[in-house]
């Protein structure tokens, strides 16, 4: 190699180094799941702002009724908070379902509760992602069937696992949304690791499950559907 070629090669190297120094360093791409601490903190905030007004609203319902100003006050707060929380959850799920080792059981509960409180279209949209998370053992099947039962009520169909309650204005009380084949509901629940329906309703809603009553309610519900 002659002297001119060596000098030319050195000039190219110097020029390349100078150009590199002038460029900013490449930033690491951030995903919704990149920072575990921030994600968990966000989910904790979502949980408290979603659930606290619900608890207060339901307390006012028991004390003053669904038509009271006290009930409406916390209903308004809950709805405003939910709009914000729903957008946060959608942003998190843009990166896929978070690893359960990252967010824990409370994180999964928060995501599912916000989706459960969302409109029908949102729940339908994210149902396949929930199903995938259950298959990959990132989410408990109990959350999935709760969503499936809720969708059944939206379609005016009997629910399968019995997790959905409804307020009936004519009786001014809550009752279970009619259940498909109430006699065998506990078998279905046991198959996916859920406690008996009577235990679940008592613990969650302080509601007494009466099999004979629910059989009659389901029969009446199905008869009404067939006549439509």
C-alpha positions in Angstrom: 0.0 0.0 0.0 1.5 3.4 -1.0 1.7 6.5 1.2 -1.2 8.3 -0.5 -3.6 5.3 0.1 -2.6 5.1 3.8 -3.2 8.9 4.3 -6.6 8.6 2.4 -7.7 5.7 4.7 -6.8 7.6 7.8 -8.8 10.6 6.7 -11.9 8.4 6.2 -11.5 6.9 9.7 -11.1 10.4 11.3 -14.2 11.7 9.4 -16.3 8.7 10.5 -15.3 9.2 14.1 -16.1 12.9 14.0 -19.6 12.2 12.5 -20.3 9.6 15.2 -19.5 12.0 18.0 -22.0 14.5 16.6 -24.9 12.0 16.8 -27.0 11.5 19.9 -26.9 8.1 21.6 -29.6 5.7 20.6 -32.3 5.7 23.3 -33.7 2.4 24.6 -37.2 1.8 23.4 -39.7 2.1 26.3 -42.7 -0.2 26.5 -45.7 0.1 28.8 -44.1 -2.7 30.8 -40.5 -1.4 30.9 -40.6 -0.1 34.5 -42.0 -2.5 37.0 -42.1 0.0 39.8 -44.0 2.6 37.8 -46.4 0.0 36.5 -47.3 -1.4 39.9 -47.7 2.1 41.3 -50.0 3.0 38.4 -52.1 -0.1 39.0 -52.3 0.7 42.7 -53.6 4.2 41.9 -56.1 2.8 39.5 -57.4 0.4 42.0 -57.9 3.0 44.7 -59.6 5.6 42.5 -61.8 2.9 40.9 -62.9 1.1 44.0 -63.1 3.7 46.7 -66.0 5.6 45.1 -67.7 2.3 44.4 -67.5 1.3 48.0 -68.9 4.6 49.1 -71.6 4.5 46.5 -72.7 1.1 47.5 -72.8 2.1 51.1 -75.0 5.0 50.2 -77.2 2.6 48.2 -77.8 0.5 51.2 -78.5 3.4 53.5 -80.4 5.8 51.3 -81.4 4.0 48.1 -80.5 4.3 44.4 -82.5 7.5 43.9 -80.7 9.4 46.6 -78.4 12.4 46.2 -75.8 10.6 48.3 -75.7 7.6 46.0 -75.5 9.9 42.9 -72.6 11.9 44.3 -70.3 8.9 44.4 -71.6 7.5 41.2 -70.5 10.7 39.4 -67.0 10.5 41.0 -66.7 6.8 40.0 -67.7 7.4 36.4 -65.2 10.3 36.0 -62.4 8.3 37.5 -63.3 5.2 35.4 -62.8 7.2 32.1 -59.3 8.0 33.1 -58.5 4.5 34.5 -59.9 2.8 31.4 -57.4 4.8 29.2 -54.5 3.9 31.5 -55.4 0.2 31.3 -55.7 0.3 27.5 -52.2 1.9 27.3 -50.8 -0.9 29.5 -52.4 -3.7 27.5 -51.0 -2.2 24.3 -47.8 -4.0 25.3 -49.7 -7.3 25.9 -50.8 -8.8 29.2 -48.3 -8.0 31.9 -46.4 -10.9 33.5 -48.0 -11.9 36.7 -44.6 -12.0 38.4 -44.4 -8.3 37.6 -47.8 -7.1 38.7 -49.0 -9.8 41.1 -52.5 -10.9 41.9 -53.6 -7.3 42.8 -52.4 -6.0 39.4 -54.4 -8.6 37.5 -57.4 -7.9 39.7 -57.1 -4.2 38.9 -56.9 -4.7 35.2 -59.9 -7.1 35.1 -62.1 -4.9 37.3 -61.6 -1.9 35.1 -62.3 -3.9 32.0 -65.3 -5.4 33.7 -66.7 -1.9 34.4 -66.1 -0.8 30.8 -68.6 -0.8 27.9 -69.5 -4.0 26.1 -67.3 -3.2 23.1 -64.2 -2.9 25.3 -64.8 -6.2 27.1 -65.4 -8.0 23.8 -62.2 -6.4 22.3 -60.0 -7.6 25.2 -61.6 -11.0 25.8 -59.2 -12.8 23.4 -56.2 -11.2 25.3 -57.7 -12.4 28.6 -58.2 -15.9 27.2 -54.6 -16.0 26.0 -53.4 -14.8 29.4 -55.3 -17.7 31.1 -53.8 -20.2 28.7 -50.3 -18.9 29.4 -51.1 -19.1 33.2 -50.7 -15.3 33.6 -54.3 -14.8 34.7 -56.7 -16.8 36.9 -59.6 -18.4 35.1 -61.9 -16.8 37.7 -61.4 -13.4 36.1 -62.1 -14.7 32.6 -65.4 -16.4 33.5 -66.5 -13.2 35.3 -66.1 -11.4 32.0 -67.8 -14.1 30.1 -70.8 -14.0 32.5 -71.0 -10.2 32.2 -71.0 -10.5 28.4 -73.8 -13.1 28.6 -75.9 -10.6 30.6 -75.3 -7.9 28.0 -76.6 -10.3 25.4 -79.6 -11.1 27.6 -78.5 -14.7 27.9 -78.3 -16.8 31.1 -74.9 -16.7 32.8 -72.8 -19.8 33.3 -70.9 -19.4 36.5 -73.2 -17.1 38.5 -70.9 -14.2 39.3 -73.2 -11.4 38.1 -75.8 -9.7 40.3 -78.4 -7.1 39.1 -80.4 -4.5 40.9 -84.1 -5.0 40.3 -86.0 -1.7 40.7 -89.4 -3.5 41.1 -88.2 -5.2 44.3 -85.6 -2.6 45.2 -83.1 -5.4 45.8 -80.2 -7.2 44.2 -80.5 -10.8 42.8 -78.4 -13.1 40.7 -78.8 -12.8 37.0 -80.5 -16.0 35.9 -78.1 -18.9 35.6 -78.0 -21.7 33.0 -78.7 -25.1 34.6 -78.6 -23.9 38.3 -78.6 -27.5 39.6 -75.1 -28.1 38.2 -73.6 -24.7 38.7 -71.2 -25.9 41.4 -69.8 -28.6 39.2 -69.0 -26.0 36.5 -67.4 -23.8 39.1 -65.4 -26.5 40.7 -64.0 -27.5 37.2 -62.2 -24.2 37.0 -61.3 -23.9 40.6 -64.1 -21.7 41.9 -65.8 -22.0 45.3 -69.5 -23.1 45.5 -71.9 -20.4 44.3 -73.5 -20.0 47.8 -70.1 -19.4 49.4 -69.1 -16.9 46.7 -72.3 -14.9 46.9 -72.3 -14.8 50.7 -68.7 -13.7 50.9 -68.9 -11.1 48.1 -72.5 -9.8 48.3 -73.9 -11.1 51.6 -76.5 -12.7 49.4 -78.2 -16.0 50.3 -78.3 -18.5 47.4 -81.6 -20.4 47.2 -81.4 -23.2 44.6 -85.2 -23.7 44.3 -85.8 -20.0 43.9 -83.0 -19.7 41.2 -84.4 -22.7 39.3 -87.8 -21.0 39.1 -86.2 -17.7 38.1 -84.2 -19.4 35.3 -87.3 -21.2 34.0 -89.2 -18.0 33.9 -86.3 -16.2 32.2 -85.9 -18.9 29.5 -89.7 -19.0 28.9 -89.7 -15.3 28.3 -86.8 -15.5 25.9 -88.5 -18.2 23.9 -91.6 -16.1 23.6 -89.8 -13.2 22.1 
